Structures are given as C-alpha cells and as structure tokens.
Amino acid sequence: MTFIVFLYALLFGSFFNVVGMRVPMGQSIVRPRSACPNCGHTLSAMELIPVISYLMQGGKCRVCRTGISPLYPITELSTALLFLYAYLFFGWTLEFGMAVLFISMLIIITVSDLAYMLIPDKILLFFSVFFVIGRMLMPLDPWWDSLLGAASGFLLLLLIALVTNGGMGGGDIKLFAVIGFVMGTKNVFLVFFFACAIGAVIGLFLMFFGIVKRGKPMPFGPFIAIAAIVVLFYGEAMLSWYLAFF
C-alpha cells in the first residue's frame, strides 16, 4: 500500500507541475500536451515518467538537449514523499484526506511562486471549497477557530504589507487566510514564525553565495509552504512542548 501511495503521488506531482506552470498564465491544464519550452517538441509517454525520465535524459530535452529545470523532478519527488509521510502519519482517515489536499495546494503554489512570483486566486479558491467541506466534517475545537484563524492570518499579513509598503504580496495574504482556516489561530501564527525564520536563513545563505543579490525580491510562498507542512505534522507537539517548557 505504501508503494501504491508513493506511485500515485509521483503522478500527482507531475500534474501539479502542469497546474503550477499553466494556471498563472491563464492556460488550459488539459491542452496542449506537454512540450519542451525551447524547441516545442511534444513529449512522449516515455518522456513523462515522473523523476525517471529526467534522470534517463540527463536533465535535458531529448531533441534539442536544452537543460530541463530541476524543479520538475523535485516537485514530483517531494509530492510523493509528503503524501507517503501523511499516509504513514494519519493512516486511512479523514485527516489524511485533508492533509493530502493541503499539501497539494502548497506544492502547486510553490511551483507557481518560484516560476512567476505569483500565487493564483484560482488555486486558493479551488482548494478552499474542499477545506470548508473538510472543516464541516472535522471541525476544529472550538469550531469557530477556523474563522478566527482565517481572519488572523489575513490581517497579520495585511498589516505587514501596509507597514512595509508592499513588502508582502496579495497572494501571500490570501494564502495565510486559507492556512488559518485549515489550521486554526495558534498554528497560523506558528506557521508565520517558521516561515520568517526559514526565509531569513535561506535568504542569507543565497546572498552569501551570491545566488541572490541584496534587495532583490524573493518569493515568500515556498517558505510559507515549508513552514505549513512542518506545523501540519508537528505543530501541536511543538505548542505542547513550548507551553510545558515555559
């Protein structure tokens, strides 16, 4: 069963690449078929095997030999590992379904934000419908914590955006509202703390090695996604430890 979950998650990861790359550009996720962005070569079934095709082709297009972004196999493998971990963590429960939806949204917005520095409203709205249904079936305790968490996440990022004069994008603000609805008030603040910490460490690392120039804007969505996934699995344990320690 773990192998089946992993295999299907690889396929979903490949699809999430398509969604993350096409939706921000207003393109269909069905047509046209996937093709090399450089030479236009339509990819065959053998060239679309998640992770394996990338490795077999040496990370290059089979026709024009142009390098393929490593974002594609990284997204596929990350999706597979996270889905598998969620299955092992939650088992076949409603929590597992909610976790899979949550991880899926975070993977897609990470691809989109890295590629275009954009978090599409369509993605957030699509998943929000399922999150509302999920919270009706599995409400937080108390039930209104979802609403308070959504408001807290939205207002926190909105305040930062106003104070920093646009230092936080509109997509990040709406994403935090969705995260707050799913995770509740305490956890949305925990996500914000970890996102800032992770962003600061990685940002300093990239600037130190000259990969990113000082003052150049960086997508915040991937850091939010990493923090949200950490809190999804370990947020309650972290909060319990913190309260017990202090």
N, C-alpha and C positions, 0 to 999 in steps of 0.2 A: 504494500500500500504506500509506503514511503517513496518507493521508486515511481509509482504512478503519479503521486502528487508532484514529485520533482519534475517528471517528464512534462506533465500538463502545464506546470508553472513556467517551464522554459518556453513553451509555445505562447503562453500569455505574455511573457516578457518580450518576445519578438513582436507581438501585436501592440504592446504598449509603446514600443519604439515608433511604430507607424502612427499611432494616435498622437503621441507627443510631438512628432515632427510635422504632421499634416494639419491637425486641428487649429493650431495658432495661425496658420496661413490660409485658413478657410477652405482647405482642400478636402475631398472625399477620402474616407478611410478605406473605401472598397475599391475604387478605381482612380487612376490606372494602377496596374500591377507595379510592384516594387522594381526599381531600376537604379542603375549606377547614376549618381548625380552629375558625374563628369562626362561620360560618353553616351549615356542614355540606354545602355544595354539592359534589356529586360531580364531580370534574374529568374533562373530556372529553379525547379524544386530542390535540386541538389545544392544550389547556392543559397538556399533559405533555411537550411538546417541550423537551428539556434546553436551558437558557440562553435560547433564543429566545422561549419562551412568557413567561418572566419579563420580558424586555425589551419584548415586544409589549404586555403588560398593564401596563407601567409599575411593575412590582413590587407589584401589588395584585391581590386577588381580583376576578374579572370580575363577580361578582354583588354582594357586599357592600362592595367597594372597601377592605377591610381590608388593611393592608400585609403582604406576604409576606417572611419572613426572608431576607436576602441569603445566608444560609448555604447555601440550596439551590443557587443557580447557582454559588456559589463552589466548593462541593463537586464539582459536575458538571464545571466547567472545570478545576479542579485535578487531578481524576482523569484527564481527557483529556490534559492537558499532561504529567503524570507518566508515564502509560502510553506516550505517544508518545516521551518522552525515553528511557524504558527500552528501547523498541524500537530507537531510534537508537543507544543506548549498547551494548546487548548483541546486537542482531540476533535472528534466529530461533534461539535457543539455549535450553537448559535454564535457564541463568541468567536469561534474560528471563522465563520462566515463574515462577521463584522470586521475581523482583523484582516481578512483577505481583501475586502472592499477598501478598507482604509489604506493598506499597503499599496494596492493597485493605484489609487488616486495619487499617493505620494510619489510612486515611481513615475507616473505619467507627467506630473507637474515638474519633477526633477529634470526629465528629458527636455521638456518644453522650456524651462527656465535656463538650462545650460545652453540650449541651442539658440534661443531668441530673447532671453531675459524677459519672459512673458509667461504668466500663469492664466490660461484662458478661463473666462467665466463659464463657458460651456462645460468644461470638465468639472468644475466645482458644483455647478447646478445639477449635472447628471448624477454625481455621487451623492449629493445632498438628499435627493429623493430617497435613496436606499438607506441613508443614515437616519432619516426621520422614521422610516418604517422599522428599522432596527431598534431605535430607541423606544418606539412604541411597544415592541415585543420584549425588549430588555432595558427598561428604564434605569437611569442612574438613581442612586439613593442620596438625597431626595430626587424625585422626578424632575423638578424644576432646575436642577443643577445643570442640565443640558442647556437650558435657555440662558441661565446666568453665565455659564462658561462661554457660550457664543458671544454674548454681549461683552464680557470681559476681554476676550481675545480680540474682538473687533475694536473696542475702544482703546485698548492698550496700544495696539499698532497704529491706530489713527492718531493718537496723541503724539507718539514718536514721530510720525510722518509730519505732523504740524509743527512740532518743536524743531525738527531738523530740516524743515523746508523741503520736503520731498525725499528725505533720506530713506524712506520706506515706501515701496511700491503699492499700488492699489491691489494688485493680485495677492501680495503678502498679507495685507489687511484682511481681505475676504477669506483667504486660506486659514488664517488664525481663527476667524469666526467659525468656520467649519470644524476645525480641530477642537475648539472649545465646546462645540455642541456634542461631539463624539466623546470627548474625554472628561469634560467637566471643568469646574473652576480651578481647583488646585492643580490639576495636571496641565492645564493650558499655561499656567504661569511657570510650571516646571519645564515645559517644552520651550518656552521663551528663554529661560535661563540657560538651558543646554544649547539652544540654537545660537545664542550670542557667544557662549564660551567656545563652541566648536568653530563658529565663523571667525572668531578672533585668532584662535590658534592656527587654523588653516590659512587665513589671510596673511598672518605674519610669516608663516612658512613660505608661501608663494612669493611674497615681496622680498624675503631674504635671499631667495634663489633667483630673483629677477624674472619670475614667470609672470607676475602681475605687477604693473607699475603702481606706485603710490598715488592715491587719488582716483584711480580708475574704478568705476563701479563694478561690483561683483553681484551675481545672482544670490539672493538670500534663501530662495526656495529649497535648494539642496540641503542647506544646514537645518532648516526647519524640518525637512523630511527625516533626516538622520535623528534629530532630537525627538521627534514624534514617535519614531519606531522604537527608540530606546525606552521612552516613557510608556509606550503601549505594553511592553513586556515587563518592565521593571519599575514603573512609576510608583505603584502602591508600596512596593518593598522599600524604595528609596525614601518615600514620605514617612513610612513607619520607622525606618532607621533614624531619620532626621529627628522626628518627634521624640523617640526614645532616648536619643543621644543628648538632645538639648532640653 
